[in-house]
Amino acid sequence: MLHLRVISPAGSTEDVLSILRAAPGATHVVLLRDAGVQPSGDLVEADVAREAVDGLIAALCAVGVDHTGGITLEQIDTALSDAADVAGIRAPGDPADAVVWQELLAKTGEESRLNGTFLAFLAIACLLAAVGAITNSPITIVGAMVVGPEFGPLAAIAVGLVLRRGDLVRRGGLALAVGFPLAMTITAVATWLGHLVGLFDAAAVFGADHQIDFVYQVGWFSLIVALLAGAAGMLSLTSAKSAALVGVFISVTTVPAAGYAPLALIFGEWAKFLGSVTQLAVNLIGIVLAAVLVLLLRRGTWHAAEVKRPLPKG
């Protein structure tokens, strides 16, 4: 279940209560008069079954409390209540299949921001991938996959395309367009400096016995894995099964390819450089295509009133 909190102007409170009373999955409704300070108003709280949240948020947005007051949602880990059990039974559908579109917009909007933290994680991930290539360590490359933050912007682009949210597409595209070139440049400089001080031997890095050829060898399975990973990632985001995201991170070769490409470029391994860049592009495109397809299949529950709100600035 999710915990819903609404700050409502006094004139809209009865409408909010009526919506909650009529919602099949809402329970534990609480009203605190004049509890809101900024913005001012009444505080209305309720616990709502996940599968009923999307329609409820749309109804609340229709009466304008998202503009005149505020709506927040929080995850409830445990609810011990007969009333909560009844609300879950009355709510249509299954909670694992329910998409809370406003929650999805908030997640993808936040995780696709171009900021110092995103750039730092991406640069560290590419550096780890380069170290994994230099030391012939697939385990280090897997670690780089987990560290990489690129799925957030990719998910934002997919959500933006499906819901026709140009702001999300631009935000995600900007993060990728700036983040990958910058991280790859940092990796190239670090590679050059490492070789300059004799930290590693280039001949050994590109030897025949390496176990990381998958990073730059592009084939049909590159696209297939990217499509499967994109589908699994978007299913995870839309069904609140976040544990599956780890599997997504360690199944695609976006970050390994981005980390290997500067290494190959510095030492003039042009075929491997082009293969790595192509691998990166195939993975990025495949993930977005699969995520878009998953969202199109699940789009039947979205409400225009709640998905057209502008993203927070910054």
SEPASE-944027 format. One record per residue (C-alpha): residue in three letters; chain; z, y, x. Coordinates in Angstrom, 2 decimals. Each point is the difference from the previous one (the first is absolute). Example, Ala and Ser with C-alpha at 12.3 -4.5 7.8 and 13.67 -1.06 7.14 Angstrom:
SEPASE-944027
<code:ALA | unit:A | pz:7.80 | py:-4.50 | px:12.30>
<code:SER | unit:A | pz:-0.66 | py:3.44 | px:1.37>
END
This chain:
SEPASE-944027
<code:MET | unit:A | pz:0.00 | py:0.00 | px:0.00>
<code:LEU | unit:A | pz:-0.32 | py:3.67 | px:0.90>
<code:HIS | unit:A | pz:2.53 | py:2.75 | px:-0.56>
<code:LEU | unit:A | pz:-1.51 | py:3.02 | px:-1.74>
<code:ARG | unit:A | pz:1.52 | py:3.47 | px:0.22>
<code:VAL | unit:A | pz:-1.36 | py:2.93 | px:-1.96>
<code:ILE | unit:A | pz:1.07 | py:3.63 | px:0.14>
<code:SER | unit:A | pz:-1.12 | py:1.38 | px:-3.32>
<code:PRO | unit:A | pz:0.16 | py:3.54 | px:-1.45>
<code:ALA | unit:A | pz:2.24 | py:0.03 | px:-3.06>
<code:GLY | unit:A | pz:-2.98 | py:0.47 | px:-2.28>
<code:SER | unit:A | pz:-1.68 | py:-3.19 | px:1.25>
<code:THR | unit:A | pz:3.03 | py:-2.27 | px:0.18>
<code:GLU | unit:A | pz:-0.36 | py:-1.47 | px:-3.49>
<code:ASP | unit:A | pz:-3.63 | py:-0.85 | px:0.76>
<code:VAL | unit:A | pz:1.09 | py:-1.74 | px:3.21>
<code:LEU | unit:A | pz:2.68 | py:-1.97 | px:-1.84>
<code:SER | unit:A | pz:-2.45 | py:-0.99 | px:-2.72>
<code:ILE | unit:A | pz:-2.43 | py:-1.30 | px:2.61>
<code:LEU | unit:A | pz:2.74 | py:-2.02 | px:1.68>
<code:ARG | unit:A | pz:1.29 | py:-1.43 | px:-3.28>
<code:ALA | unit:A | pz:-3.53 | py:-1.09 | px:-0.92>
<code:ALA | unit:A | pz:-0.84 | py:-1.49 | px:3.42>
<code:PRO | unit:A | pz:0.31 | py:-3.82 | px:-0.17>
<code:GLY | unit:A | pz:1.25 | py:-0.35 | px:3.58>
<code:ALA | unit:A | pz:2.53 | py:2.86 | px:0.16>
<code:THR | unit:A | pz:3.77 | py:-0.46 | px:-0.14>
<code:HIS | unit:A | pz:3.27 | py:1.49 | px:1.33>
<code:VAL | unit:A | pz:-1.02 | py:3.43 | px:-1.27>
<code:VAL | unit:A | pz:2.40 | py:2.77 | px:1.04>
<code:LEU | unit:A | pz:-0.01 | py:3.68 | px:-1.01>
<code:LEU | unit:A | pz:1.91 | py:2.71 | px:1.89>
<code:ARG | unit:A | pz:-0.36 | py:3.40 | px:-1.63>
<code:ASP | unit:A | pz:-0.63 | py:2.98 | px:2.31>
<code:ALA | unit:A | pz:0.47 | py:-2.14 | px:3.11>
<code:GLY | unit:A | pz:-3.19 | py:1.26 | px:1.63>
<code:VAL | unit:A | pz:0.43 | py:3.01 | px:2.28>
<code:GLN | unit:A | pz:-3.34 | py:0.37 | px:1.76>
<code:PRO | unit:A | pz:-2.03 | py:-0.34 | px:-2.11>
<code:SER | unit:A | pz:2.46 | py:0.62 | px:-2.79>
<code:GLY | unit:A | pz:0.16 | py:-2.29 | px:-2.99>
<code:ASP | unit:A | pz:1.44 | py:-3.24 | px:-1.34>
<code:LEU | unit:A | pz:0.17 | py:-3.14 | px:2.12>
<code:VAL | unit:A | pz:-1.35 | py:-3.15 | px:-1.65>
<code:GLU | unit:A | pz:0.23 | py:-3.34 | px:1.82>
<code:ALA | unit:A | pz:-1.16 | py:-3.50 | px:-0.90>
<code:ASP | unit:A | pz:-0.81 | py:-3.36 | px:1.53>
<code:VAL | unit:A | pz:-3.55 | py:-1.14 | px:-0.72>
<code:ALA | unit:A | pz:-1.74 | py:-3.32 | px:0.48>
<code:ARG | unit:A | pz:-2.74 | py:0.43 | px:2.59>
<code:GLU | unit:A | pz:-2.75 | py:-1.14 | px:-2.36>
<code:ALA | unit:A | pz:0.92 | py:2.79 | px:-2.46>
<code:VAL | unit:A | pz:0.31 | py:2.85 | px:2.52>
<code:ASP | unit:A | pz:-3.65 | py:1.03 | px:0.18>
<code:GLY | unit:A | pz:-0.39 | py:0.70 | px:-3.72>
<code:LEU | unit:A | pz:3.41 | py:1.66 | px:-0.14>
<code:ILE | unit:A | pz:-0.83 | py:2.41 | px:2.83>
<code:ALA | unit:A | pz:-3.28 | py:0.88 | px:-1.70>
<code:ALA | unit:A | pz:1.87 | py:0.79 | px:-3.24>
<code:LEU | unit:A | pz:2.50 | py:2.19 | px:1.85>
<code:CYS | unit:A | pz:-2.79 | py:1.85 | px:1.79>
<code:ALA | unit:A | pz:-1.67 | py:0.56 | px:-3.36>
<code:VAL | unit:A | pz:2.99 | py:2.07 | px:-1.17>
<code:GLY | unit:A | pz:-0.04 | py:2.01 | px:3.22>
<code:VAL | unit:A | pz:3.35 | py:-0.85 | px:1.58>
<code:ASP | unit:A | pz:-1.71 | py:-0.64 | px:3.34>
<code:HIS | unit:A | pz:-0.84 | py:3.73 | px:0.02>
<code:THR | unit:A | pz:3.03 | py:1.52 | px:-1.72>
<code:GLY | unit:A | pz:2.59 | py:-2.38 | px:1.43>
<code:GLY | unit:A | pz:-0.35 | py:-3.07 | px:2.21>
<code:ILE | unit:A | pz:-0.48 | py:-3.78 | px:-0.03>
<code:THR | unit:A | pz:1.24 | py:-2.34 | px:2.72>
<code:LEU | unit:A | pz:-0.12 | py:-3.78 | px:0.39>
<code:GLU | unit:A | pz:2.18 | py:-2.27 | px:2.14>
<code:GLN | unit:A | pz:-0.10 | py:-3.73 | px:0.56>
<code:ILE | unit:A | pz:2.90 | py:-2.05 | px:-1.43>
<code:ASP | unit:A | pz:0.76 | py:-3.07 | px:2.07>
<code:THR | unit:A | pz:2.47 | py:-1.61 | px:-2.42>
<code:ALA | unit:A | pz:0.71 | py:0.60 | px:-3.69>
<code:LEU | unit:A | pz:2.71 | py:-2.07 | px:-1.70>
<code:SER | unit:A | pz:-0.33 | py:0.79 | px:-3.67>
<code:ASP | unit:A | pz:-0.99 | py:-1.77 | px:-3.19>
<code:ALA | unit:A | pz:-1.68 | py:3.23 | px:-1.10>
<code:ALA | unit:A | pz:-2.07 | py:0.01 | px:3.19>
<code:ASP | unit:A | pz:-0.98 | py:-3.62 | px:-0.60>
<code:VAL | unit:A | pz:-1.13 | py:0.83 | px:-3.53>
<code:ALA | unit:A | pz:-1.97 | py:3.02 | px:1.26>
<code:GLY | unit:A | pz:-1.79 | py:-2.20 | px:2.51>
<code:ILE | unit:A | pz:-0.89 | py:-2.52 | px:-2.70>
<code:ARG | unit:A | pz:-1.25 | py:2.71 | px:-2.38>
<code:ALA | unit:A | pz:-2.15 | py:1.70 | px:2.62>
<code:PRO | unit:A | pz:-3.61 | py:-1.23 | px:-0.08>
<code:GLY | unit:A | pz:-1.36 | py:-1.94 | px:2.96>
<code:ASP | unit:A | pz:1.60 | py:-1.18 | px:3.20>
<code:PRO | unit:A | pz:1.77 | py:2.33 | px:2.47>
<code:ALA | unit:A | pz:-1.86 | py:-1.47 | px:2.98>
<code:ASP | unit:A | pz:-3.33 | py:0.94 | px:-1.61>
<code:ALA | unit:A | pz:1.03 | py:3.50 | px:-1.09>
<code:VAL | unit:A | pz:-1.54 | py:2.99 | px:1.80>
<code:VAL | unit:A | pz:2.04 | py:3.20 | px:0.04>
<code:TRP | unit:A | pz:-2.83 | py:2.37 | px:0.83>
<code:GLN | unit:A | pz:2.17 | py:3.02 | px:0.69>
<code:GLU | unit:A | pz:2.07 | py:-2.08 | px:2.44>
<code:LEU | unit:A | pz:-3.22 | py:-1.13 | px:1.69>
<code:LEU | unit:A | pz:-1.21 | py:3.59 | px:0.29>
<code:ALA | unit:A | pz:3.31 | py:1.07 | px:1.51>
<code:LYS | unit:A | pz:-0.05 | py:-2.82 | px:2.56>
<code:THR | unit:A | pz:-3.58 | py:0.46 | px:1.10>
<code:GLY | unit:A | pz:0.29 | py:3.78 | px:-0.01>
<code:GLU | unit:A | pz:3.05 | py:-0.09 | px:2.26>
<code:GLU | unit:A | pz:-1.23 | py:-2.74 | px:2.36>
<code:SER | unit:A | pz:-3.37 | py:1.67 | px:0.54>
<code:ARG | unit:A | pz:1.35 | py:3.30 | px:1.31>
<code:LEU | unit:A | pz:-1.34 | py:1.15 | px:3.35>
<code:ASN | unit:A | pz:3.21 | py:0.78 | px:1.86>
<code:GLY | unit:A | pz:1.65 | py:-0.58 | px:3.33>
<code:THR | unit:A | pz:1.61 | py:-3.25 | px:-1.07>
<code:PHE | unit:A | pz:-3.29 | py:-1.52 | px:-1.15>
<code:LEU | unit:A | pz:-1.75 | py:1.06 | px:3.20>
<code:ALA | unit:A | pz:2.84 | py:-1.30 | px:2.17>
<code:PHE | unit:A | pz:0.03 | py:-3.43 | px:-1.66>
<code:LEU | unit:A | pz:-3.78 | py:-0.31 | px:0.23>
<code:ALA | unit:A | pz:-0.05 | py:1.04 | px:3.67>
<code:ILE | unit:A | pz:2.82 | py:-2.42 | px:0.84>
<code:ALA | unit:A | pz:-1.80 | py:-2.79 | px:-1.86>
<code:CYS | unit:A | pz:-3.24 | py:0.61 | px:1.92>
<code:LEU | unit:A | pz:1.89 | py:0.12 | px:3.30>
<code:LEU | unit:A | pz:1.70 | py:-3.29 | px:-0.86>
<code:ALA | unit:A | pz:-3.38 | py:-1.53 | px:-0.80>
<code:ALA | unit:A | pz:-1.34 | py:1.17 | px:3.36>
<code:VAL | unit:A | pz:3.00 | py:-1.49 | px:1.77>
<code:GLY | unit:A | pz:-0.58 | py:-3.25 | px:-1.88>
<code:ALA | unit:A | pz:-3.62 | py:-0.03 | px:1.18>
<code:ILE | unit:A | pz:0.96 | py:0.77 | px:3.59>
<code:THR | unit:A | pz:2.70 | py:-2.68 | px:0.12>
<code:ASN | unit:A | pz:-2.01 | py:-2.52 | px:-2.06>
<code:SER | unit:A | pz:2.85 | py:-0.12 | px:-2.52>
<code:PRO | unit:A | pz:-0.97 | py:-0.73 | px:-3.63>
<code:ILE | unit:A | pz:3.67 | py:0.42 | px:-0.95>
<code:THR | unit:A | pz:-0.04 | py:3.61 | px:1.20>
<code:ILE | unit:A | pz:-3.18 | py:0.61 | px:-1.98>
<code:VAL | unit:A | pz:1.67 | py:-1.41 | px:-3.12>
<code:GLY | unit:A | pz:2.87 | py:2.43 | px:0.63>
<code:ALA | unit:A | pz:-2.54 | py:2.84 | px:0.15>
<code:MET | unit:A | pz:-1.39 | py:-1.11 | px:-3.37>
<code:VAL | unit:A | pz:3.44 | py:0.22 | px:-1.58>
<code:VAL | unit:A | pz:0.70 | py:3.44 | px:1.47>
<code:GLY | unit:A | pz:-3.32 | py:1.48 | px:-1.15>
<code:PRO | unit:A | pz:0.36 | py:2.36 | px:-3.02>
<code:GLU | unit:A | pz:-3.66 | py:0.07 | px:-0.99>
<code:PHE | unit:A | pz:0.30 | py:-1.87 | px:-3.30>
<code:GLY | unit:A | pz:1.62 | py:3.02 | px:-1.68>
<code:PRO | unit:A | pz:-3.05 | py:2.28 | px:0.34>
<code:LEU | unit:A | pz:-2.36 | py:-2.88 | px:-0.84>
<code:ALA | unit:A | pz:1.95 | py:-0.68 | px:-3.20>
<code:ALA | unit:A | pz:-0.05 | py:3.71 | px:-0.83>
<code:ILE | unit:A | pz:-3.79 | py:0.10 | px:0.33>
<code:ALA | unit:A | pz:-0.33 | py:-3.02 | px:-2.30>
<code:VAL | unit:A | pz:2.35 | py:1.46 | px:-2.61>
<code:GLY | unit:A | pz:-1.77 | py:3.35 | px:0.21>
<code:LEU | unit:A | pz:-3.41 | py:-1.59 | px:-0.52>
<code:VAL | unit:A | pz:1.10 | py:-2.01 | px:-3.03>
<code:LEU | unit:A | pz:1.96 | py:2.80 | px:-1.68>
<code:ARG | unit:A | pz:-2.47 | py:2.69 | px:1.09>
<code:ARG | unit:A | pz:2.65 | py:1.79 | px:2.00>
<code:GLY | unit:A | pz:-1.90 | py:1.90 | px:2.66>
<code:ASP | unit:A | pz:3.26 | py:1.32 | px:1.46>
<code:LEU | unit:A | pz:1.14 | py:-3.54 | px:0.82>
<code:VAL | unit:A | pz:-3.37 | py:-0.92 | px:1.53>
<code:ARG | unit:A | pz:0.04 | py:3.13 | px:2.14>
<code:ARG | unit:A | pz:3.59 | py:-0.53 | px:1.11>
<code:GLY | unit:A | pz:-0.57 | py:-3.63 | px:0.96>
<code:GLY | unit:A | pz:-3.35 | py:0.73 | px:1.62>
<code:LEU | unit:A | pz:1.46 | py:2.84 | px:2.06>
<code:ALA | unit:A | pz:2.85 | py:-2.18 | px:1.25>
<code:LEU | unit:A | pz:-2.45 | py:-2.67 | px:1.18>
<code:ALA | unit:A | pz:-2.59 | py:2.44 | px:1.36>
<code:VAL | unit:A | pz:2.59 | py:1.79 | px:2.13>
<code:GLY | unit:A | pz:2.41 | py:-2.86 | px:0.67>
<code:PHE | unit:A | pz:-2.32 | py:-2.65 | px:1.46>
<code:PRO | unit:A | pz:-1.95 | py:2.27 | px:2.40>
<code:LEU | unit:A | pz:3.23 | py:1.57 | px:1.23>
<code:ALA | unit:A | pz:1.76 | py:-3.36 | px:0.46>
<code:MET | unit:A | pz:-3.06 | py:-1.43 | px:1.77>
<code:THR | unit:A | pz:-0.21 | py:3.03 | px:2.29>
<code:ILE | unit:A | pz:3.67 | py:-0.38 | px:0.95>
<code:THR | unit:A | pz:-0.61 | py:-3.69 | px:0.67>
<code:ALA | unit:A | pz:-3.03 | py:0.80 | px:2.17>
<code:VAL | unit:A | pz:1.97 | py:2.50 | px:2.08>
<code:ALA | unit:A | pz:2.90 | py:-2.44 | px:0.39>
<code:THR | unit:A | pz:-2.43 | py:-2.76 | px:1.01>
<code:TRP | unit:A | pz:-1.61 | py:2.22 | px:2.64>
<code:LEU | unit:A | pz:3.36 | py:1.05 | px:1.41>
<code:GLY | unit:A | pz:1.26 | py:-3.59 | px:0.05>
<code:HIS | unit:A | pz:-3.04 | py:-1.15 | px:1.91>
<code:LEU | unit:A | pz:0.23 | py:2.99 | px:2.34>
<code:VAL | unit:A | pz:3.52 | py:-0.92 | px:1.10>
<code:GLY | unit:A | pz:-0.89 | py:-3.68 | px:0.35>
<code:LEU | unit:A | pz:1.93 | py:-1.23 | px:-3.01>
<code:PHE | unit:A | pz:-2.67 | py:-2.60 | px:-0.83>
<code:ASP | unit:A | pz:-3.29 | py:-1.41 | px:1.24>
<code:ALA | unit:A | pz:-3.05 | py:0.70 | px:-2.15>
<code:ALA | unit:A | pz:-1.72 | py:-3.22 | px:1.10>
<code:ALA | unit:A | pz:2.90 | py:-2.05 | px:-1.34>
<code:VAL | unit:A | pz:0.04 | py:1.90 | px:-3.30>
<code:PHE | unit:A | pz:-3.59 | py:-0.91 | px:-0.83>
<code:GLY | unit:A | pz:0.10 | py:-3.52 | px:1.37>
<code:ALA | unit:A | pz:-1.33 | py:-3.05 | px:-1.81>
<code:ASP | unit:A | pz:3.39 | py:-1.54 | px:-0.76>
<code:HIS | unit:A | pz:1.26 | py:2.63 | px:-2.40>
<code:GLN | unit:A | pz:1.21 | py:-1.01 | px:-3.48>
<code:ILE | unit:A | pz:-0.82 | py:3.29 | px:-1.70>
<code:ASP | unit:A | pz:-3.76 | py:-0.25 | px:-0.47>
<code:PHE | unit:A | pz:0.54 | py:0.28 | px:-3.77>
<code:VAL | unit:A | pz:0.73 | py:3.70 | px:0.48>
<code:TYR | unit:A | pz:-3.61 | py:0.89 | px:0.83>
<code:GLN | unit:A | pz:-1.97 | py:-2.98 | px:-1.32>
<code:VAL | unit:A | pz:-1.30 | py:1.03 | px:-3.42>
<code:GLY | unit:A | pz:-1.17 | py:-2.54 | px:-2.56>
<code:TRP | unit:A | pz:0.10 | py:-0.84 | px:-3.67>
<code:PHE | unit:A | pz:3.61 | py:-1.09 | px:0.32>
<code:SER | unit:A | pz:0.90 | py:3.50 | px:1.19>
<code:LEU | unit:A | pz:-1.14 | py:1.34 | px:-3.36>
<code:ILE | unit:A | pz:1.50 | py:-2.89 | px:-1.95>
<code:VAL | unit:A | pz:3.42 | py:0.47 | px:1.58>
<code:ALA | unit:A | pz:-0.15 | py:3.75 | px:-0.59>
<code:LEU | unit:A | pz:-0.89 | py:-0.53 | px:-3.68>
<code:LEU | unit:A | pz:2.80 | py:-2.51 | px:-0.50>
<code:ALA | unit:A | pz:2.49 | py:2.25 | px:1.80>
<code:GLY | unit:A | pz:-1.02 | py:3.04 | px:-2.05>
<code:ALA | unit:A | pz:0.38 | py:-1.95 | px:-3.24>
<code:ALA | unit:A | pz:3.40 | py:-1.37 | px:1.02>
<code:GLY | unit:A | pz:1.18 | py:3.42 | px:1.12>
<code:MET | unit:A | pz:-0.93 | py:1.72 | px:-3.24>
<code:LEU | unit:A | pz:1.49 | py:-2.83 | px:-2.07>
<code:SER | unit:A | pz:3.19 | py:0.47 | px:1.98>
<code:LEU | unit:A | pz:0.08 | py:3.74 | px:-0.68>
<code:THR | unit:A | pz:-0.74 | py:-0.32 | px:-3.70>
<code:SER | unit:A | pz:2.36 | py:-2.90 | px:-0.69>
<code:ALA | unit:A | pz:3.02 | py:1.14 | px:2.08>
<code:LYS | unit:A | pz:-0.23 | py:-3.08 | px:2.23>
<code:SER | unit:A | pz:0.20 | py:1.98 | px:3.22>
<code:ALA | unit:A | pz:0.79 | py:-3.03 | px:2.17>
<code:ALA | unit:A | pz:-3.67 | py:-0.99 | px:-0.16>
<code:LEU | unit:A | pz:-0.96 | py:3.17 | px:1.86>
<code:VAL | unit:A | pz:1.22 | py:-1.46 | px:3.28>
<code:GLY | unit:A | pz:-2.55 | py:-2.78 | px:-0.38>
<code:VAL | unit:A | pz:-2.67 | py:2.63 | px:-0.60>
<code:PHE | unit:A | pz:0.94 | py:1.86 | px:3.18>
<code:ILE | unit:A | pz:-0.28 | py:-3.09 | px:2.20>
<code:SER | unit:A | pz:-3.24 | py:-1.32 | px:-1.48>
<code:VAL | unit:A | pz:-2.41 | py:2.88 | px:0.72>
<code:THR | unit:A | pz:-1.21 | py:1.26 | px:3.36>
<code:THR | unit:A | pz:-0.18 | py:3.74 | px:-0.65>
<code:VAL | unit:A | pz:2.64 | py:1.02 | px:2.56>
<code:PRO | unit:A | pz:-0.91 | py:-2.71 | px:2.57>
<code:ALA | unit:A | pz:-3.62 | py:1.15 | px:-0.10>
<code:ALA | unit:A | pz:1.04 | py:3.65 | px:0.28>
<code:GLY | unit:A | pz:2.21 | py:-0.85 | px:2.98>
<code:TYR | unit:A | pz:-2.60 | py:-2.16 | px:1.75>
<code:ALA | unit:A | pz:-2.92 | py:2.42 | px:-0.38>
<code:PRO | unit:A | pz:1.40 | py:2.65 | px:2.39>
<code:LEU | unit:A | pz:0.81 | py:-2.73 | px:2.52>
<code:ALA | unit:A | pz:-3.59 | py:-1.25 | px:-0.08>
<code:LEU | unit:A | pz:-1.35 | py:3.55 | px:0.11>
<code:ILE | unit:A | pz:1.96 | py:0.97 | px:3.12>
<code:PHE | unit:A | pz:-1.35 | py:-3.00 | px:1.94>
<code:GLY | unit:A | pz:-3.57 | py:0.18 | px:-1.30>
<code:GLU | unit:A | pz:0.11 | py:-3.18 | px:-2.08>
<code:TRP | unit:A | pz:-2.48 | py:1.44 | px:-2.48>
<code:ALA | unit:A | pz:-0.67 | py:-3.13 | px:-2.02>
<code:LYS | unit:A | pz:3.71 | py:-0.57 | px:-0.54>
<code:PHE | unit:A | pz:0.50 | py:3.68 | px:-0.77>
<code:LEU | unit:A | pz:-2.69 | py:-0.04 | px:-2.68>
<code:GLY | unit:A | pz:1.34 | py:-3.28 | px:-1.35>
<code:SER | unit:A | pz:3.50 | py:1.45 | px:-0.29>
<code:VAL | unit:A | pz:-1.22 | py:3.15 | px:-1.75>
<code:THR | unit:A | pz:-2.06 | py:-2.11 | px:-2.40>
<code:GLN | unit:A | pz:2.99 | py:-2.25 | px:-0.63>
<code:LEU | unit:A | pz:2.09 | py:3.06 | px:-0.81>
<code:ALA | unit:A | pz:-2.61 | py:1.33 | px:-2.43>
<code:VAL | unit:A | pz:-0.47 | py:-3.37 | px:-1.72>
<code:ASN | unit:A | pz:3.74 | py:-0.37 | px:-0.52>
<code:LEU | unit:A | pz:0.48 | py:3.53 | px:-1.33>
<code:ILE | unit:A | pz:-2.90 | py:-0.31 | px:-2.46>
<code:GLY | unit:A | pz:0.93 | py:-3.53 | px:-1.08>
<code:ILE | unit:A | pz:3.61 | py:0.92 | px:-0.73>
<code:VAL | unit:A | pz:-1.01 | py:3.00 | px:-2.12>
<code:LEU | unit:A | pz:-2.65 | py:-1.96 | px:-1.94>
<code:ALA | unit:A | pz:2.41 | py:-2.81 | px:-0.86>
<code:ALA | unit:A | pz:2.77 | py:2.42 | px:-0.95>
<code:VAL | unit:A | pz:-2.39 | py:1.87 | px:-2.30>
<code:LEU | unit:A | pz:-1.02 | py:-3.27 | px:-1.67>
<code:VAL | unit:A | pz:3.64 | py:-0.98 | px:-0.62>
<code:LEU | unit:A | pz:0.75 | py:3.40 | px:-1.52>
<code:LEU | unit:A | pz:-3.09 | py:-0.15 | px:-2.22>
<code:LEU | unit:A | pz:1.15 | py:-3.36 | px:-1.33>
<code:ARG | unit:A | pz:3.47 | py:1.45 | px:-0.73>
<code:ARG | unit:A | pz:-1.13 | py:3.40 | px:-1.23>
<code:GLY | unit:A | pz:0.38 | py:-0.79 | px:-3.72>
<code:THR | unit:A | pz:3.56 | py:1.36 | px:-0.12>
<code:TRP | unit:A | pz:-0.44 | py:3.42 | px:1.60>
<code:HIS | unit:A | pz:0.52 | py:3.20 | px:-1.95>
<code:ALA | unit:A | pz:-1.88 | py:3.18 | px:0.88>
<code:ALA | unit:A | pz:3.02 | py:2.21 | px:-0.75>
<code:GLU | unit:A | pz:2.02 | py:-1.48 | px:2.82>
<code:VAL | unit:A | pz:-2.58 | py:-0.54 | px:2.73>
<code:LYS | unit:A | pz:-1.48 | py:3.50 | px:0.07>
<code:ARG | unit:A | pz:3.08 | py:1.77 | px:1.35>
<code:PRO | unit:A | pz:-0.72 | py:1.65 | px:3.37>
<code:LEU | unit:A | pz:1.54 | py:-1.47 | px:3.13>
<code:PRO | unit:A | pz:2.92 | py:1.83 | px:1.64>
<code:LYS | unit:A | pz:-1.14 | py:2.34 | px:2.76>
<code:GLY | unit:A | pz:0.60 | py:-0.84 | px:3.65>
END
